[in-house]
Amino acid sequence: MAKLAILAVFVLGLLGGGARANFFTDIDVTWGGGRAKVLENGNLLQLVLDRTSGSGFQSKREYLYGRVDMDIKLVAGNSAGTVSAYYLSSLGPTHDEIDFEFLGNLTGDPVILHTNVFSQGKGSREQQFYLWFDPRLQFHTYSIVWNPQQILFYVDGTPIREFRNLERETGVPYLKSQPMRLYSSLWSADDWATRGGLVKTDWSKAPFVSYYRNYRADACVWAGGRSACSPASGTWWDQSLDAAAAQKLRWVRQNYMVYDYCTDRRRYPQPPPECAYSR
Ligand SMILES: *[C@@H]1O[C@H](CO)[C@@H](O)[C@H](O)[C@H]1NC(C)=O
């Protein structure tokens, strides 16, 4: 039994584990000259934005397929002009990327959750949503499931977006060979973020702070030029939307969607090929 338990821990370790990560050991603060801080024995991380700089971090590990979850509490009060990003990305000019970005707003006005998917360096697949809660008041869980069939974006377990592997049907390249890191940052983009740049960052409210906890990566770690990923890697491996989940996705789209590139005829008179398959 003990041997089995040790083996299980070892195997989970190889996979990146489903266990909660520790910000001291599992991420690197990469930007912000000391503004970002790891607190509470590695269980809490704060990003800070002031007039001089924002801040950011990245995971130490790279992954090829997996599920990542993070609890995030966004900048409180008047966060207009600020952007908090939380995304997976590979490197280079033909990189892949899966994005969550939160566009701040005046107190009482809704934050927008902006999403995008890049494959082989091509993005421009934005979908934006309001949330059914105020993400500045409490921690909420934002998750990405990435497996060979699809990418799923979740908010508190509710699916908000699906990007399917439609290589065969459409020729649109899928994210399947470039390992990605998790990145997160807080910065000011008041030239575009809030009401298209009309509302500026109010620096008298600085410093702006966002909080992160419960980072879990149940994912296949990329090491030595490979990732040993298989159906046994986790329940996320063949996760897809069943009828009930698809119903929830439709509820989100009907009630909270602000923008969908698939229906932007001014930008895309011919919708991109993957759009023919969207739910
Ligand atoms: C900010 O609030 C305004 C007014 O309610 C709204 O139109 C806008 O979509 C909100 N979000 C952003 C990021 O601009």
The ligand as a Tripos MOL2 file, in Angstrom:
@<TRIPOS>MOLECULE
LIG
   14    14     1     0     0
SMALL
NO_CHARGES

@<TRIPOS>ATOM
      1 C1        -17.6320   49.6820  -18.6530 C.3       1 LIG1
      2 O1        -18.9020   50.2380  -18.4080 O.3       1 LIG1
      3 C2        -19.5410   50.7450  -19.5560 C.3       1 LIG1
      4 C3        -20.8230   51.4360  -19.1170 C.3       1 LIG1
      5 O2        -21.6570   50.5470  -18.4380 O.3       1 LIG1
      6 C4        -19.8000   49.6160  -20.5450 C.3       1 LIG1
      7 O3        -20.3590   50.1300  -21.7300 O.3       1 LIG1
      8 C5        -18.4840   48.9050  -20.8610 C.3       1 LIG1
      9 O4        -18.7360   47.7610  -21.6630 O.3       1 LIG1
     10 C6        -17.8320   48.4660  -19.5620 C.3       1 LIG1
     11 N1        -16.5850   47.7090  -19.7180 N.am      1 LIG1
     12 C7        -15.4890   48.1290  -20.3660 C.2       1 LIG1
     13 C8        -14.3010   47.2660  -20.2550 C.3       1 LIG1
     14 O5        -15.4430   49.1350  -21.0120 O.2       1 LIG1
@<TRIPOS>BOND
     1     1     2 1
     2     1    10 1
     3     2     3 1
     4     3     4 1
     5     3     6 1
     6     4     5 1
     7     6     7 1
     8     6     8 1
     9     8     9 1
    10     8    10 1
    11    10    11 1
    12    11    12 1
    13    12    13 1
    14    12    14 2
@<TRIPOS>SUBSTRUCTURE
     1 LIG1         1 GROUP 0 **** ****
